[in-house]
Every structure is written in structure tokens, then in C-alpha cells.
């Protein structure tokens, strides 16, 4: 709903409720008897894994939930409809639960890959949230209304926030210690490159015209210095 602006409080609350529910399920899988119960329901066996890894996976889940609430209620000014709220909410809920399941049953102790993943997670979270916050503060100034934002972290890539999302979910996957988790950031990157970015670029070109063309001609689209 680019170009429409309203508070959308109801959809934002519903979206946050879905995320909160996923966080509770993740805690049940990581620290409760969720894996045991899941084994009963499916006929499988899922013994609890390394507790330090479970704690790190849950820390990632909590940070992500906090960031989403901050972005949704403070930074997001465009219209956020019910379809998007429920769709995005269910998708993120699935990711949180899926990562909790994979990380919660992993018996391997934390090693270099997990700590590197945690660092990547924090770096991606910073790129995503800080870039959005910088743009939000700039847009709040009356003299900048109706102008294209090309400053801050967006100097390095037109969609640096999407790149941050990709990095953080790659790091999140490494924290779980499961190769299956890496499917998520791979699909996410493909979605950004082939769907979300082209659609958003078309909207921005229509809205800002020559200003956007100049920006697109001098700035990488997604990965700083590369693409």
C-alpha cells in the first residue's frame, strides 16, 4: 500500500499478536516440553538440544519481536492493511517457530559458526532498523516532505533495509546450527531481488521521476558495492 498513509492500528495489533504468539510457542519448544509433545503428535523423537544454543535462538527471537514492534508502531506510516498484517504475521510466526524447532533440538554446543551468526544477526538488525529510523527522522522535517530520501545508510544501497533483513536471517540460521534453516534467507533474497525490489522501484520511479532515476543510476540496488 505504498502511497497511502494511515495509522492502521488494528492490523498492527493483530500482526504483533501473531508475533507474540509465535514467541510463546518458541519458548515452549526451547525451554518447555514442546519438543517432547511434538514428537508425540508426529510419532517422531525430538530430544532437547544444547541449552546454550536454545537460549541464543530465543534471544534472537526476542530481539526480532522487539524490532518489529518498534518498526510497526513508531516507524511505519504507510497504510498497513489486514491482508498484509495477517500474511506477514503468519509468515514471520512460521519462521520463528521453525528456527526454534531446528535450534532447540540441536545437541551440538555453540561454536564459531553460531557466534559468527549472532554477529551477523546483530549487524543485519542494525542495517534494517537504523536505516528505517534515519529515513523516518528525515521525513519528519517539513522541508523534506515529498522528497526522495537518499542519505544515511541508503547511500550505500537503495534497499539497504532489505539487505539487512537477509543478513539477519542468515545469521539467525547459523545460530540454529541447521543447514535447513539457510533455505529461508535464500528464498528471502530471491523474493527481494525478483519481486519486492522491482515493484518498489516501479512505484518510486513513478512518484519521484528524475530524482529516482539519478539515485538508481549512481547507487547499488541491494548489496552495497556489489549489486
C-alpha positions as a printed Julia matrix, in Angstrom:
227×3 Matrix{Float64}:
  0.0     0.0     0.0
  2.73    2.43   -0.94
  1.49    5.98   -1.25
 -1.34    5.57    1.29
 -0.88    6.87    4.83
 -2.91    5.97    7.9
 -2.29    4.59   11.39
 -3.7     1.08   10.73
 -3.75    0.38   14.47
 -5.98   -2.71   14.26
 -3.86   -4.55   11.67
 -0.68   -3.62   13.51
 -2.05   -5.0    16.79
 -3.12   -8.22   15.06
  0.29   -8.56   13.44
  2.03   -8.05   16.79
 -0.29  -10.57   18.47
  0.72  -13.21   15.9
  4.37  -12.46   16.56
  3.85  -12.64   20.33
  2.08  -15.99   19.95
  4.99  -17.32   17.91
  7.38  -16.15   20.62
  5.42  -18.11   23.22
  5.47  -21.24   21.05
  9.21  -20.78   20.53
  9.74  -20.58   24.3
  7.66  -23.74   24.76
  9.79  -25.59   22.2
 13.1   -24.31   23.52
 12.56  -24.42   27.29
  9.38  -26.38   27.95
  8.2   -29.79   26.84
  7.3   -28.63   23.34
  9.73  -30.89   21.52
  8.55  -33.9    23.51
  4.92  -33.11   22.78
  5.67  -32.54   19.12
  7.29  -35.96   18.99
  4.13  -37.49   20.47
  1.91  -35.79   17.89
  4.07  -36.74   14.91
  5.43  -40.1    16.03
  8.98  -38.77   15.97
 11.65  -38.25   18.6
 12.99  -34.76   19.29
 15.22  -34.71   22.38
 16.15  -31.3    23.74
 19.44  -29.98   22.4
 22.16  -27.76   23.8
 20.63  -25.29   26.32
 23.08  -22.51   25.44
 22.06  -22.74   21.78
 18.39  -22.7    22.8
 18.99  -19.53   24.83
 20.76  -17.84   21.91
 17.99  -18.8    19.47
 15.39  -17.37   21.86
 17.41  -14.17   22.29
 17.3   -13.73   18.5
 13.54  -14.3    18.55
 13.01  -11.7    21.29
 15.17   -9.08   19.56
 13.29   -9.64   16.31
  9.93   -9.25   18.05
 11.07   -6.0    19.72
 12.31   -4.62   16.4
  9.07   -5.45   14.64
  7.04   -3.69   17.32
  9.27   -0.6    17.13
  9.09   -0.53   13.33
  5.36   -1.19   13.16
  4.17    1.26   15.8
  6.79    4.0    15.51
  8.35    3.99   12.05
  5.69    2.59    9.73
  3.48    5.42    8.47
  2.08    3.91    5.29
 -1.19    2.03    5.28
 -0.87   -1.49    6.69
 -3.92   -3.49    5.61
 -5.42   -6.57    7.19
 -4.27   -8.87    4.4
 -0.67   -7.76    4.73
 -0.82   -7.81    8.53
 -2.1   -11.39    8.7
  0.03  -12.64    5.81
  3.28  -11.16    7.12
  2.37  -12.11   10.68
  1.81  -15.77    9.8
  4.97  -15.89    7.71
  7.15  -14.46   10.49
  5.42  -16.67   13.06
  6.29  -19.71   10.96
  9.92  -18.59   10.71
 10.24  -18.04   14.45
  8.74  -21.44   15.28
 10.71  -23.21   12.55
 14.01  -21.78   13.79
 13.1   -22.6    17.4
 12.4   -26.2    16.39
 15.67  -26.57   14.46
 17.8   -24.88   17.1
 16.03  -26.42   20.07
 16.78  -29.99   19.05
 20.37  -29.38   18.0
 22.67  -31.11   20.54
 25.92  -29.56   19.27
 27.49  -26.98   21.6
 27.91  -23.44   20.36
 30.91  -22.92   18.13
 32.39  -20.39   15.73
 29.52  -20.6    13.24
 26.91  -19.82   15.9
 28.84  -16.83   17.27
 29.51  -15.57   13.75
 25.8   -15.98   13.09
 24.94  -13.94   16.17
 27.26  -11.14   14.98
 25.7   -11.27   11.51
 22.25  -11.2    13.08
 23.09   -8.05   15.05
 24.68   -6.37   12.02
 21.68   -7.13    9.81
 19.29   -5.92   12.52
 21.25   -2.67   12.76
 21.22   -2.1     8.99
 17.48   -2.71    8.77
 16.26   -0.74   11.78
 18.81    2.1    11.73
 18.25    2.78    8.02
 14.49    2.93    8.56
 14.94    5.17   11.61
 17.24    7.55    9.74
 14.69    7.87    6.94
 11.86    8.35    9.44
 13.66   11.23   11.18
 14.47   12.87    7.83
 10.88   12.57    6.63
  9.59   14.23    9.81
 11.16   17.55    8.78
  8.62   19.71    6.88
 11.17   20.76    4.27
 11.71   17.11    3.26
  8.09   16.14    2.66
  7.54   14.79   -0.83
 11.26   14.38   -1.45
 13.17   11.15   -2.11
 15.43   10.05    0.75
 18.92    9.05   -0.41
 21.02    9.75    2.68
 22.28    7.78    5.7
 22.67    4.07    5.14
 20.6     4.37    1.98
 23.66    5.96    0.36
 25.2     2.51    0.14
 22.25    0.64   -1.37
 18.77    1.68   -2.43
 17.26   -1.16   -0.41
 19.78   -1.49    2.4
 16.92   -2.38    4.75
 16.14   -5.49    2.69
 19.82   -6.4     2.67
 19.8    -6.09    6.46
 16.86   -8.48    6.66
 18.73  -11.01    4.53
 21.84  -10.76    6.69
 19.96  -11.12    9.96
 18.07  -14.22    8.83
 21.3   -15.74    7.53
 22.83  -15.13   10.95
 19.71  -16.47   12.66
 20.0   -19.64   10.57
 23.65  -20.08   11.58
 22.66  -19.74   15.23
 20.28  -22.71   14.88
 23.14  -24.8    13.51
 20.91  -26.39   10.86
 21.54  -26.29    7.13
 17.79  -26.43    6.55
 17.45  -23.01    8.17
 19.57  -21.46    5.4
 16.74  -22.12    2.93
 14.83  -19.21    4.49
 17.32  -16.39    3.75
 17.95  -17.85    0.29
 14.23  -17.68   -0.53
 14.02  -14.26    1.09
 16.85  -12.91   -1.06
 15.19  -14.28   -4.2
 11.9   -12.66   -3.2
 13.58   -9.31   -2.66
 15.55   -9.38   -5.92
 12.86  -10.7    -8.23
  9.62   -9.42   -6.66
  9.75   -6.77   -3.92
 12.54   -4.56   -5.25
 11.24   -4.35   -8.84
  7.73   -3.5    -7.6
  9.0    -0.87   -5.18
 11.36    0.62   -7.77
  8.49    0.98  -10.23
  6.45    2.82   -7.59
  9.36    5.09   -6.62
 10.16    5.92  -10.25
  6.55    6.89  -10.87
  6.45    9.05   -7.72
  9.85   10.76   -7.86
 10.7    10.68  -11.57
 14.1    12.15  -12.44
 15.24   12.22   -8.8
 14.77    8.45   -8.54
 16.44    7.83  -11.91
 19.51    9.77  -10.79
 19.59    7.87   -7.48
 19.19    4.5    -9.22
 21.92    5.37  -11.69
 24.51    6.06   -9.0
 23.6     3.62   -6.2
 23.62   -0.17   -5.88
 20.17   -1.67   -5.51
 20.54   -4.3    -2.8
 24.08   -5.26   -1.76
 26.44   -2.31   -1.08
 29.3    -2.02   -3.61
 28.16   -5.21   -5.4
 24.58   -5.2    -6.72
